[in-house]
Amino acid sequence: MDLAAARARLEADADAAARARAAEQARRSAAARAEAAEQARRSATAHASAAERRLQEALLQAQERRAEQERLTVLLEHAGMDAEVWPAFTRLVRTVSGKTVEYGGRSPAHGNGLLVYSRPHPGREFRLAGVVSAIPKHSPSGRQS
């Protein structure tokens, strides 16, 4: 009888060990699923943050384009240039001059003309290169066009 009891205890211990291994495997599997879910959440948060940054940048660029168009309205009307041509014109100026060109605000001292800055070489500061005057009698040279 002692042999049967010992055998029953061994079978019970083996069964308990198998249940413990299964429980540990289930715990590890649940932990792995939780880690994968957390990683997916972090990835989704990063994607949402990047999309928000891109949206903010696009809104800022659109706002800057609108502000530039408002500054250029008088100049474009005077020059007879369509506003859609302006981006191509600025690319042409940059390409032909070989300089980095930046357009600043209006200059009341020059008939509310558009200030034009250039930087001949990367790493140097922008310097005033001229004023695109909307009113020819206020051109920097004093000559009328």
MARNU-886228 format. One record per residue (C-alpha): x, y, z. Coordinates in nm, 2 decimals, padded with zeros to 4 digits. Layout:
[[X, Y, Z]],
...
***
This chain:
[[00.00, 00.00, 00.00]],
[[00.28, 00.23, 00.06]],
[[00.39, 00.18, -00.29]],
[[00.05, 00.29, -00.43]],
[[00.05, 00.59, -00.20]],
[[00.40, 00.69, -00.32]],
[[00.30, 00.64, -00.68]],
[[-00.01, 00.85, -00.63]],
[[00.20, 01.13, -00.47]],
[[00.45, 01.12, -00.76]],
[[00.17, 01.14, -01.01]],
[[00.01, 01.43, -00.82]],
[[00.35, 01.61, -00.80]],
[[00.41, 01.55, -01.17]],
[[00.06, 01.68, -01.25]],
[[00.12, 01.99, -01.02]],
[[00.45, 02.05, -01.19]],
[[00.29, 02.03, -01.53]],
[[00.01, 02.27, -01.42]],
[[00.28, 02.51, -01.28]],
[[00.47, 02.50, -01.61]],
[[00.15, 02.57, -01.81]],
[[00.07, 02.86, -01.57]],
[[00.42, 03.00, -01.61]],
[[00.39, 02.97, -01.99]],
[[00.06, 03.14, -01.99]],
[[00.20, 03.42, -01.77]],
[[00.49, 03.47, -02.01]],
[[00.26, 03.47, -02.31]],
[[00.04, 03.73, -02.14]],
[[00.34, 03.94, -02.06]],
[[00.46, 03.92, -02.42]],
[[00.12, 04.02, -02.54]],
[[00.11, 04.31, -02.30]],
[[00.46, 04.42, -02.41]],
[[00.35, 04.40, -02.78]],
[[00.04, 04.61, -02.70]],
[[00.25, 04.87, -02.52]],
[[00.50, 04.89, -02.81]],
[[00.21, 04.93, -03.05]],
[[00.07, 05.21, -02.83]],
[[00.40, 05.39, -02.82]],
[[00.44, 05.35, -03.20]],
[[00.09, 05.49, -03.26]],
[[00.16, 05.78, -03.02]],
[[00.49, 05.85, -03.21]],
[[00.31, 05.84, -03.55]],
[[00.03, 06.07, -03.42]],
[[00.29, 06.31, -03.28]],
[[00.48, 06.31, -03.62]],
[[00.16, 06.37, -03.81]],
[[00.07, 06.66, -03.57]],
[[00.41, 06.81, -03.63]],
[[00.37, 06.78, -04.01]],
[[00.03, 06.94, -03.99]],
[[00.16, 07.23, -03.78]],
[[00.45, 07.28, -04.03]],
[[00.21, 07.27, -04.32]],
[[-00.01, 07.53, -04.15]],
[[00.29, 07.75, -04.08]],
[[00.40, 07.73, -04.44]],
[[00.06, 07.81, -04.57]],
[[00.04, 08.10, -04.33]],
[[00.38, 08.22, -04.45]],
[[00.27, 08.19, -04.82]],
[[-00.05, 08.39, -04.75]],
[[00.16, 08.66, -04.57]],
[[00.40, 08.67, -04.86]],
[[00.11, 08.70, -05.11]],
[[-00.03, 08.98, -04.91]],
[[00.30, 09.16, -04.91]],
[[00.34, 09.11, -05.28]],
[[-00.01, 09.21, -05.40]],
[[00.09, 09.57, -05.48]],
[[00.42, 09.47, -05.64]],
[[00.26, 09.20, -05.86]],
[[-00.02, 09.43, -05.97]],
[[00.24, 09.70, -06.06]],
[[00.46, 09.45, -06.25]],
[[00.16, 09.29, -06.42]],
[[00.27, 08.95, -06.29]],
[[00.03, 08.67, -06.20]],
[[00.06, 08.56, -05.84]],
[[00.10, 08.20, -05.96]],
[[00.42, 08.30, -06.15]],
[[00.59, 08.44, -05.83]],
[[00.73, 08.10, -05.70]],
[[00.88, 08.02, -06.04]],
[[01.02, 08.38, -06.06]],
[[01.19, 08.34, -05.72]],
[[01.34, 08.00, -05.81]],
[[01.47, 08.17, -06.13]],
[[01.63, 08.45, -05.93]],
[[01.79, 08.20, -05.69]],
[[01.92, 07.99, -05.98]],
[[02.06, 08.27, -06.19]],
[[02.22, 08.46, -05.90]],
[[02.38, 08.15, -05.75]],
[[02.29, 08.30, -05.41]],
[[02.05, 08.22, -05.14]],
[[01.78, 08.48, -05.16]],
[[01.53, 08.56, -04.89]],
[[01.24, 08.81, -04.92]],
[[01.17, 09.01, -04.61]],
[[00.90, 09.25, -04.50]],
[[00.80, 09.58, -04.65]],
[[01.01, 09.89, -04.63]],
[[00.81, 10.21, -04.57]],
[[01.12, 10.41, -04.64]],
[[01.11, 10.27, -05.00]],
[[00.75, 10.31, -05.09]],
[[00.65, 10.00, -04.90]],
[[00.87, 09.79, -05.13]],
[[00.98, 09.44, -05.06]],
[[01.32, 09.40, -04.89]],
[[01.54, 09.14, -05.07]],
[[01.83, 08.98, -04.87]],
[[02.09, 08.76, -05.02]],
[[02.37, 08.54, -04.89]],
[[02.64, 08.47, -05.14]],
[[02.78, 08.17, -04.96]],
[[02.64, 07.93, -04.71]],
[[02.75, 08.01, -04.35]],
[[02.75, 08.38, -04.40]],
[[02.48, 08.62, -04.29]],
[[02.20, 08.75, -04.51]],
[[02.26, 09.11, -04.62]],
[[02.02, 09.35, -04.78]],
[[02.07, 09.32, -05.15]],
[[01.79, 09.56, -05.26]],
[[01.43, 09.66, -05.25]],
[[01.17, 09.56, -05.50]],
[[00.97, 09.88, -05.50]],
[[00.60, 09.87, -05.57]],
[[00.61, 10.24, -05.65]],
[[00.88, 10.32, -05.91]],
[[00.94, 10.68, -05.78]],
[[01.05, 10.53, -05.45]],
[[01.32, 10.30, -05.59]],
[[01.65, 10.29, -05.40]],
[[01.84, 10.45, -05.68]],
[[01.59, 10.74, -05.69]],
[[01.53, 10.68, -06.06]],
[[01.18, 10.63, -06.19]],
[[01.11, 10.32, -06.40]],
***
